Amino acid sequence: MKKFRPQPGCAVQAFRFALAPNAAQERALRSHCGAARAAHNWAVGWVTASWRQRKAEESYGVPEESLTDWRPWSLPSLRKAFNAAKHTDPRFASWWEENSKEAYNTGLAGAAAAFDNYAKSKNGKRKGARRGAPRFKAKRKARLACRFTTGTIRVNQDGRHVTLPRVGTLRTHEPTAGLLARVQAGTARILSATVRHERGRWFASFQAEAKRGLERVARPDTAVGIDLGVKTLAVMADTTGEIRTVAGPGHYGRALGQLRRASRVVSRRQGPDRHTGQKPSKRWEKAEAARNKVHHRVANLREDALHKPTTTVTAEYGTIVIEDLNVAGMLRNRRLARRIADAGFGEIRRQLTYKTRHHATRVIVASRWCPSSKTCSGCGAVKAKLPLHVRTYECDACGLAIDRDDNAAFNLAALAAACTTGTGVAGDQDTAPAVSKPRGADRKTRATRPRRKAGAGRAGGATLPQQRQTEARDRPQAQALTLE
């Protein structure tokens, strides 16, 4: 299927509103989301049944030309097969007419995309981690979501209601004036609507094709380097020498006391047990809802705390330099994992990436091995080792004493001038001069022990034990990073 492309001068933008459905409307929403899950499970079972049949026939010695045909998993094929089966299949025959056809199309589209990603990943045509075969969605764990692409999808004139197919008119918690004004002015066209239940509330997200002009930033010729941390969420230093700090919110840490008390209450109630079929008591459901409310509040506060600084930075600077952090590896540190997860390093990079597109500015990602904290922002000397507990950078070459986070932010800002061509990753430019780096200046300097068992897989022989890495001395860079 062809991918939708917006018209020139337009962009696809989402407008999300919290809903306030009544009891009947909430049952209808849950029914549509359940229908999407059922259609997804049907598609997964229908396609994988041919896989199991072929595998069984091969074990019996059936020749290749006589094996059962592969069942296609494209969306048109799944939709055609489902429409033929829903009238006779006992799982759908008695109730499929109660929901919109878009509910079943949502599940079938998700299954088609899952099979496509699995096939491309297995054939090496898809980037990223390997994708496994699609699996069934459990009722107790599946996320409630349904997408509407046809039918009556509109924002009502009063600015406080939205209309969805088969569900009807629902009231919103907040006014819809932002989207309504654009639709009435002809600068936006609604493409689809997605309802989702998350954090204890129902949300409707309207995908619209909206005219969007580029917004000019306040200082287009100024670059800023952002150094992320745990104690201080972000230290921002620009090329003019100005330093700003964003304190770490720590919402989860402050809510730990409430979570402990709420968890104790939940543990004393009669909860569900899927092994014995025991259903939860009403008091357990009430206590679980109270605990989830604390989690939802922490998530909302964290989201708000991340959106504010990223919006401010993208609206002010023309170039933003951030680090390519190995967040997954950092989370393996049991002493800092909770604070790192609470900071949301990955979310900050995601927000900066898409918000800079609205201003036609650029984001430069510094190389993961760029020694921004170990490099002196004054003379360019690089330390071989700088432990995490050392919070002040003291240069042995020029005597500069500066906070290590401020020093790293200045070095990141200086990379903006050097990253004019190349791969788009600071430190990997194809025009930059080659600079010799001492062993350990941009990677771990701790001595490592050789493995006890040498595994196979190394070309030319067995795997050699790792050599002991030696400490390197400080040395000046061939070309110092200077602020312009």
Secondary structure, DSSP 4 states (H G I P E B T S, - for coil): -PPP-PPTTEEEEEEEEEB---HHHHHHHHHHHHHHHHHHHHHHHHHHHHHHHHHHHHHTT--GGGSPPPPP-SHHHHHHHHHHHTTT-TTTTTTGGGS-HHHHHHHHHHHHHHHHHHHHHHTT-S-SSPP----PPPTTTS--EEEE-SS--EE-TTSSEEEETTTEEEEBSS--HHHHHHHHHTSEEEEEEEEEEETTEEEEEEEEEEE-PPPPPSEEEEEEEEEE-SSEEEEEEETTS-EEEEE---HHHHTHHHHHHHHHHHHTS---BTTTTBPPPHHHHHHHHHHHHHHHHHHHHHHHHHHHHHHHHHTTEEEEEEE---HHHHTT-TTTHHHHHHHTHHHHHHHHHHHGGGTT-EEEEE-TT--TTTB-TTT--B-S---TT--EEE-TTT--EEEHHHHHHHHHHHHHHH-SSSSSEET--TTSPP----TTSSS--S--PPPSSPPS--TTSSPPPPPPPPP---B--SS-----
